[in-house]
């Protein structure tokens, strides 16, 4: 009984039912991404304020993060399938974890034109309060967050439904 109780307590400490993995921006505009031009791969610097009218997926991660790597094919697919419909996917790589040259090599090897931001000194990660990876925000056409959390296989369907509903609002 003691072992079982210890396991339940331990599970509650390490796997809480609800985690705050970053600052909440639901219903609000998220912070602007701060960066220099040289920190962007496959894109000119993107400003969230200038992306109003489009749907934006911002995902924070780093190269050696296994759950982040699992999500990467979805980011690439979403970019390929929905960019022309108004989706902008921004992959933010934690610069305190990743070296720029390693990230650049990875981006070149995977191909595609997914906008990737090397977050030098993790300034954006800190501004968003990121505490676990991956962490993502779906920003609607009005510039406000409509979904946030840690993306994974369990919530992928919900994310794609929210994304599709918001993409239907994009004026072309």
C-alpha positions in Angstrom: 0.0 0.0 0.0 2.8 2.4 0.9 4.5 1.8 -2.6 1.2 2.4 -4.3 0.5 5.6 -2.4 4.1 6.8 -3.1 3.6 6.1 -6.8 0.4 8.1 -6.9 2.0 11.0 -5.0 5.1 10.8 -7.3 2.9 10.7 -10.4 1.0 13.8 -9.2 4.3 15.7 -8.8 5.8 14.8 -12.1 2.7 14.4 -14.2 0.2 16.9 -12.9 -3.3 16.8 -14.6 -3.0 20.4 -15.8 0.3 22.1 -16.3 1.0 25.7 -17.0 3.7 25.2 -19.7 3.8 28.8 -20.7 2.0 32.1 -20.3 -1.7 32.0 -21.3 -2.8 34.3 -24.1 -6.2 32.8 -24.8 -8.4 35.5 -26.2 -5.4 37.9 -26.3 -2.7 38.9 -28.7 0.5 37.1 -27.9 3.8 39.0 -27.5 5.6 40.1 -30.7 8.5 37.9 -31.7 11.8 39.8 -31.1 14.7 38.9 -33.4 17.3 40.1 -35.8 17.1 39.4 -39.5 20.0 37.0 -39.2 18.1 34.7 -36.8 15.5 33.7 -39.4 15.8 30.7 -41.7 13.5 30.4 -44.8 11.9 33.7 -44.1 12.3 37.4 -43.7 11.6 38.5 -40.1 7.9 38.0 -39.4 5.8 40.4 -37.3 2.6 39.0 -35.7 1.0 42.5 -36.0 1.5 42.3 -39.8 0.0 38.8 -40.0 -3.5 39.8 -38.9 -5.9 38.4 -41.4 -3.9 35.1 -41.5 -3.9 32.2 -39.2 -0.5 31.7 -37.4 0.9 28.6 -35.7 3.8 29.4 -33.4 5.6 26.4 -31.9 8.5 26.6 -29.4 10.9 23.7 -29.3 14.6 22.6 -29.7 16.5 20.1 -31.8 17.1 17.4 -29.2 13.5 17.4 -27.8 11.9 14.1 -28.7 8.3 15.4 -28.5 9.3 18.4 -30.6 10.8 16.1 -33.2 7.5 14.1 -33.3 5.6 17.3 -34.1 7.9 18.5 -36.8 6.3 16.5 -39.7 3.0 18.1 -38.8 4.5 21.6 -39.0 6.0 20.8 -42.4 2.7 19.2 -43.6 0.6 22.2 -42.4 2.9 24.6 -44.1 2.7 22.7 -47.4 -1.0 22.1 -47.3 -2.3 25.4 -45.8 0.2 28.2 -46.6 -1.7 29.2 -49.7 -5.0 29.1 -47.7 -3.6 31.7 -45.2 -1.6 29.7 -42.6 1.8 30.9 -41.4 3.8 28.3 -39.4 6.6 29.7 -37.3 9.0 27.2 -35.7 10.8 28.9 -32.9 14.0 27.1 -31.8 15.3 27.8 -28.3 18.7 29.4 -28.8 19.8 28.5 -25.3 19.6 24.8 -26.3 20.4 24.9 -30.0 23.4 26.3 -31.8 22.6 28.3 -35.0 24.8 26.2 -37.2 23.1 22.9 -36.0 19.7 24.4 -36.6 20.6 25.7 -40.0 21.9 22.2 -41.0 18.7 20.5 -39.7 16.5 23.0 -41.6 18.5 22.5 -44.9 18.3 18.7 -44.5 14.5 18.5 -43.9 13.9 20.8 -46.9 10.7 22.9 -47.3 10.3 26.5 -46.6 9.0 26.5 -43.1 9.8 29.8 -41.3 12.2 29.0 -38.5 13.4 31.5 -35.9 16.6 30.8 -33.9 15.7 32.4 -30.6 19.1 33.7 -29.6 19.4 33.8 -25.8 15.9 32.4 -25.6 14.4 35.9 -25.4 11.1 34.9 -27.0 10.9 31.7 -24.9 11.3 33.8 -21.8 8.8 36.4 -23.0 6.2 33.7 -23.5 7.1 32.0 -20.2 7.8 28.7 -21.9 8.4 26.0 -19.2 8.2 22.8 -21.3 8.6 21.8 -24.9 6.9 21.7 -27.3 4.6 24.6 -26.5 2.4 26.2 -29.2 -0.1 28.9 -29.9 -2.7 29.1 -32.7 -3.4 32.7 -33.5 -6.6 33.5 -35.3 -7.3 36.0 -38.1 -8.0 38.7 -35.5 -4.5 38.3 -34.0 -5.7 36.7 -30.8 -4.8 33.2 -29.5 -7.6 30.6 -30.0 -5.6 27.5 -28.9 -2.5 27.0 -26.7 -0.8 24.1 -25.1 1.6 21.3 -25.6 0.8 19.8 -29.0 0.8 16.0 -29.2 -1.0 13.1 -30.9 -3.9 13.3 -28.4 -4.8 16.9 -29.3 -3.8 16.9 -33.0 -7.4 16.5 -34.2 -8.6 19.3 -32.0 -5.8 21.6 -33.3 -6.6 20.7 -36.9 -10.3 21.4 -36.4 -9.6 24.8 -34.9 -7.1 25.5 -37.6 -9.6 24.6 -40.4 -12.4 26.7 -38.8 -10.1 29.7 -38.6 -8.7 29.2 -42.1 -12.3 29.4 -43.4 -12.3 33.0 -42.2 -9.3 34.1 -44.2 -10.1 36.5 -47.0 -8.3 35.8 -50.2 
